[in-house]
Amino acid sequence: MDRWFRLCIAFAYKISNNFRYDGEDISKIKIEAFEGNTLNLMIGDEDLFNDNYYDHIFEVDNFEIIKMDDDYYMNEVQLEITESETDKISLTIRARATGKTYKIADRNAKEIEYGIRQDGNTLYLDEFLKLPQGVPYLDQSISLELKVPLGYKIVIDDNMYRLLYHDRHYRYNHRRLDRYFEMTKDGLEKIEQIIEDEIDDIGRDEKIIHGGGFHKLGFSMFNHIAYTI
């Protein structure tokens, strides 16, 4: 009994030791200029999970860990939209993880893979982050801060509320509500539906998305691939 108890204590210590220190890696993403002042926000990895088989490894409330082939993904991604201090749109990605030391924790955060891509005035943000190969769960998460200038209009795809509210069930109760916003001095304000010409035709049947792969935090964007959705 004493040996079993000591083994349990040793195992618990080993596990908890991996969560001792918090690490963070901050990456600022350049958003290319586009015509007009309407920005479309859409989920970027929806087709990946809709078109491929995966296993639910863990699921409770709004937290999921899933496995696809030999890769593990978590939906620990949150988005905040705030006013820009300049006349440009900017995106800041904060990756967080834990580790045995501050240095290891920072490295674990930097190794998180997260996918973004831009096509004209449409920005695609993944719902899931990808864990590095061989790295266990270390309380990894991604926080996104999207800064938008005053007067810009934003069209938010229904499923994007899973990032804004970190609630994957939210969309079933609020489909096609509160999709159109404008950045004001008081923050985002709901507006009437934007004329279709301003949305720049984001129909799923015809749109070609240029982009793909993951943006590895701290490094440059991977080579672009063209996908049709």
C-alpha positions in Angstrom: 0.0 0.0 0.0 2.8 2.4 0.9 4.6 1.7 -2.4 1.3 2.3 -4.4 0.7 5.5 -2.5 4.3 6.7 -3.2 3.8 5.9 -6.9 0.5 7.9 -7.0 2.3 10.9 -5.3 5.2 10.7 -7.8 2.8 10.5 -10.7 0.7 13.5 -9.5 3.9 15.5 -8.9 5.1 14.8 -12.4 1.9 15.8 -14.0 1.5 19.0 -11.9 5.1 19.9 -12.5 4.2 20.4 -16.2 1.6 23.1 -15.2 3.9 25.0 -12.8 4.7 28.0 -14.9 2.7 30.0 -17.5 4.2 30.9 -20.9 3.1 33.2 -23.7 4.1 33.9 -27.2 2.8 37.1 -29.0 2.6 37.4 -32.7 1.3 40.4 -34.7 -0.2 39.5 -38.1 -0.2 42.0 -41.0 -3.7 42.4 -42.5 -3.3 43.4 -46.2 -5.2 46.5 -47.3 -8.4 46.0 -49.4 -10.9 48.1 -51.2 -13.8 49.5 -49.2 -14.4 49.4 -45.4 -16.3 46.1 -45.0 -14.5 43.2 -43.3 -16.0 39.7 -43.4 -15.1 37.2 -40.6 -15.5 33.5 -41.2 -14.4 30.2 -39.6 -11.4 28.9 -41.5 -11.2 25.2 -40.6 -14.8 24.3 -40.8 -14.5 22.3 -44.0 -11.4 20.4 -42.6 -13.6 18.9 -39.9 -16.7 18.5 -42.0 -14.9 16.6 -44.7 -12.7 14.3 -42.6 -13.2 11.6 -40.0 -12.0 12.4 -36.5 -12.5 11.1 -32.9 -13.7 13.0 -29.9 -10.9 12.4 -27.3 -12.4 14.6 -24.6 -15.6 16.8 -24.5 -17.2 18.7 -21.6 -19.3 21.8 -21.9 -17.7 23.9 -24.6 -14.2 22.3 -24.4 -13.2 19.7 -27.0 -10.1 17.8 -27.8 -10.3 15.8 -31.1 -7.9 13.6 -33.0 -7.6 13.5 -36.8 -5.1 11.0 -38.1 -2.1 11.5 -35.7 -2.9 15.1 -34.9 -4.7 16.6 -31.9 -6.8 19.7 -32.0 -8.4 21.9 -29.2 -11.1 24.5 -29.5 -9.5 26.8 -27.0 -9.6 29.9 -29.2 -11.3 33.2 -28.3 -11.7 36.4 -30.3 -12.1 40.0 -29.1 -12.8 42.8 -31.5 -11.8 46.3 -30.4 -11.2 49.8 -31.9 -7.9 50.4 -33.7 -5.8 53.3 -32.7 -4.8 53.8 -36.3 -6.5 53.7 -39.7 -5.4 50.1 -40.3 -6.8 46.7 -39.2 -4.4 44.6 -37.1 -4.5 41.1 -35.5 -2.6 40.1 -32.4 -2.3 36.4 -31.5 -1.5 35.4 -28.0 -0.6 31.8 -27.6 -0.4 30.4 -24.0 0.8 27.2 -22.4 2.3 25.9 -19.3 5.6 24.1 -18.5 8.1 23.0 -15.9 10.0 26.3 -16.2 9.3 29.7 -17.7 11.5 29.0 -20.6 9.8 25.6 -21.4 6.4 27.2 -21.0 7.3 30.0 -23.5 8.6 27.4 -25.9 5.4 25.3 -25.5 3.3 28.4 -26.3 5.4 29.3 -29.3 5.1 25.8 -30.8 1.3 25.9 -30.9 0.0 25.9 -34.5 -2.9 28.1 -35.4 -4.4 28.8 -38.9 -5.4 32.1 -40.4 -5.7 33.3 -43.9 -7.0 36.3 -45.8 -8.7 36.6 -49.2 -9.4 40.2 -50.1 -11.7 41.7 -47.4 -12.5 38.3 -45.9 -10.5 37.0 -42.9 -10.6 33.3 -42.0 -9.9 32.3 -38.4 -9.6 28.7 -37.3 -11.9 27.5 -34.5 -9.3 24.9 -33.3 -5.6 25.2 -32.5 -3.3 22.3 -33.3 -1.0 20.7 -30.7 2.6 20.0 -31.7 3.5 16.4 -32.4 4.3 14.6 -29.1 3.3 17.4 -26.9 0.6 16.6 -24.2 -2.2 18.8 -23.0 -0.5 21.8 -21.3 -3.5 24.2 -20.9 -2.8 25.5 -24.4 -5.0 28.4 -25.7 -5.1 31.1 -28.3 -6.5 34.6 -27.7 -7.1 36.8 -30.7 -7.4 40.6 -30.6 -8.7 42.1 -33.9 -8.4 45.9 -34.0 -10.7 47.6 -36.5 -10.7 51.4 -37.3 -13.7 53.6 -36.6 -16.4 53.5 -39.3 -15.5 50.0 -40.6 -18.3 47.6 -41.1 -18.0 43.9 -40.0 -20.0 41.0 -41.3 -19.7 38.1 -38.8 -20.5 34.6 -40.1 -22.9 32.6 -37.9 -20.3 30.2 -36.8 -17.9 32.9 -35.7 -19.9 33.3 -32.5 -18.1 30.1 -31.3 -15.0 32.2 -31.1 -16.6 35.4 -29.8 -18.5 33.7 -27.0 -16.5 30.5 -26.8 -19.7 28.6 -27.1 -20.2 26.1 -29.9 -23.9 25.7 -29.1 -24.5 29.5 -29.4 -25.0 29.4 -33.1 -28.0 27.1 -32.9 -30.0 29.6 -31.0 -28.9 32.8 -32.8 -28.5 31.8 -36.4 -28.6 34.9 -38.8 -29.1 37.3 -35.9 -26.6 40.1 -35.1 -24.4 39.6 -38.2 -23.8 43.2 -39.2 -21.8 45.6 -37.1 -20.0 48.9 -37.3 -17.0 50.0 -35.2 -17.9 53.1 -33.2 -16.4 55.1 -30.4 -18.5 52.9 -28.1 -17.3 49.7 -29.6 -19.2 47.4 -32.1 -22.8 48.4 -32.7 -25.3 46.4 -34.6 -26.5 47.9 -37.9 -29.0 46.9 -40.5 -28.1 44.4 -43.2 -25.3 45.6 -45.5 -26.0 45.8 -49.2 -24.8 42.7 -50.9 -22.4 44.6 -53.2 -20.5 45.8 -50.0 -20.1 42.2 -48.8 -18.0 41.4 -51.9 -19.8 38.2 -52.8 -18.7 35.6 -50.3 -21.0 32.9 -51.7 -19.7 29.4 -50.8 -20.5 27.9 -54.2 -18.2 30.2 -56.2 -15.6 31.6 -53.9 -11.9 30.6 -54.3 -10.0 30.9 -51.1 -6.3 31.6 -51.4 -4.4 30.4 -48.4 -4.1 27.3 -46.3 -1.7 25.6 -43.9 -0.9 26.9 -40.5 0.7 30.1 -39.4 3.3 28.9 -36.9 3.5 31.5 -34.2 6.8 33.3 -34.3 7.5 32.3 -37.9 6.2 33.4 -41.3 3.0 32.1 -43.1 3.3 28.7 -44.8 3.1 28.5 -48.6 -0.3 29.3 -50.0 -2.6 26.7 -51.5 -5.8 27.3 -53.3 -9.0 25.7 -52.0 -12.5 25.8 -53.4 -15.5 25.7 -51.0 
